[in-house]
Amino acid sequence: MDQALAKAALEGGAGGVLRIDLGALKANYLKLRRLAAPTPVSAVVKADAYGLGVAAVSETLYAAGCRHFFVALTREAFELRPPLPADAALYVLNGLAPGSEARAAEAGLIPVLNSPEQLDAWAATAKARGTTLPALLQVDTGMSRLGFMPDDLKALALAPERLDGLRIDYLMSHLACADEPAHPANGEQLGAFELASRLFPDTPLCFANSGGLFLGAEYHADLCRPGIALYGAAPHVDRPNPMQPVIALELAVVQTRIVPAGTRIGYGGTVVTDAPKRLATLSAGYADGLPRRLGGQGAVYFNGVRLPFIGRVSMDSIIIDIDALPEGALKAGDFVELIGAHQSLDALAEAAGTIAYEILTQLGPRYHRHLIPAEA
Ligand SMILES: *Cc1c(COP(=O)(O)O)cnc(C)c1O
């Protein structure tokens, strides 16, 4: 790593350096836009932009031309709305928390209406204010998570007065299996969405997440809605990743040691050495979002050499086996790579038995965060 960056991180007392490449984020957004054209592409920035920092991420994407943003919770929208320029739309995927409608209308949020209850509350808010309020209407096409059941949507289409005071900007649905391109659910959901859309023939459609965007033009509808691909993870499992990596994570070495045969390593003494061994201790652990399951499975890299985790992952530290390095090659204050050129975010997630989404959103606040700005 860059000496100045390592020095700044250590002087600040951090145990790791999280580099966030906003240029790569921008390149990924532009790539998705080219792929979806002429359909516009929004950005899903829920959960603090998948852990990367919603302020910098949304600013970068706005500068790249993005004018539609999605968060999940009303709370996230209240925080993002003031800094977001007025010509950018901000949608709330989970719908508004009950009781937050008046404040949401005041703030200019656009809820996704997922249920008859959410619809009625938003329509009542419009009526009380004597205005028309915008909304997205979600239909559940096969995930059973959020959205009107198709029958409820039919009932709504037959009672359009329930939409009085509302302007439905998009009819929306969400794919459950888009990361598996061969999964039959994709085509089934597309068919169900087409059927549902006939109930609202003049309403634009919003459908594809990252995986859906790569399933082909028939999935693009009128607005794409990617999240994870923007942040550099693979949109489809078992396929080469077309996106640029956005994050790199390096962890600091606290100390090194040589232990004799018969030495217990880490909590629970789950490993006992059968020969003398060289070890290093890293300054990050499960409190920093590194899965405890990586104990005995994970590895870091130093000068291209793989150094396996040994014993359990602690809250604030991880022990690694450094026998593969020449003696003295690694010392306190050096940094080893956990996510980077030798180990992708997706590869780390797989080693931990999880997905890139979970790794990203768990990255804790203790890292030294280094933002690399996008070129204008
Ligand atoms: C999180 C989410 C997305 C983004 O999905 P990715 O797989 O990250 O592209 C899109 N739509 C909805 C409804 C979501 O919840």
The ligand as an SDF file (V2000), in Angstrom:
LIG
                    3D

 15 15  0  0  0  0  0  0  0  0999 V2000
  -32.0830   -3.9470   -2.8340 C   0  0  0  0  0  0  0  0  0  0  0  0
  -33.0660   -3.8460   -3.9380 C   0  0  0  0  0  0  0  0  0  0  0  0
  -32.6570   -3.5690   -5.2580 C   0  0  0  0  0  0  0  0  0  0  0  0
  -31.2070   -3.6060   -5.6830 C   0  0  0  0  0  0  0  0  0  0  0  0
  -30.8580   -4.9590   -5.8530 O   0  0  0  0  0  0  0  0  0  0  0  0
  -29.3940   -5.4110   -6.3310 P   0  0  0  0  0  0  0  0  0  0  0  0
  -29.4880   -6.8940   -6.3770 O   0  0  0  0  0  0  0  0  0  0  0  0
  -28.4620   -4.9200   -5.2880 O   0  0  0  0  0  0  0  0  0  0  0  0
  -29.1510   -4.7970   -7.6520 O   0  0  0  0  0  0  0  0  0  0  0  0
  -33.6180   -3.3110   -6.2120 C   0  0  0  0  0  0  0  0  0  0  0  0
  -34.9380   -3.3550   -5.8930 N   0  0  0  0  0  0  0  0  0  0  0  0
  -35.3720   -3.6600   -4.6480 C   0  0  0  0  0  0  0  0  0  0  0  0
  -36.8270   -3.7110   -4.3790 C   0  0  0  0  0  0  0  0  0  0  0  0
  -34.4550   -3.9240   -3.6410 C   0  0  0  0  0  0  0  0  0  0  0  0
  -34.8890   -4.2470   -2.4130 O   0  0  0  0  0  0  0  0  0  0  0  0
  1  2  1  0
  2  3  1  0
  2 14  2  0
  3  4  1  0
  3 10  2  0
  4  5  1  0
  5  6  1  0
  6  7  2  0
  6  8  1  0
  6  9  1  0
 10 11  1  0
 11 12  2  0
 12 13  1  0
 12 14  1  0
 14 15  1  0
M  END
$$$$
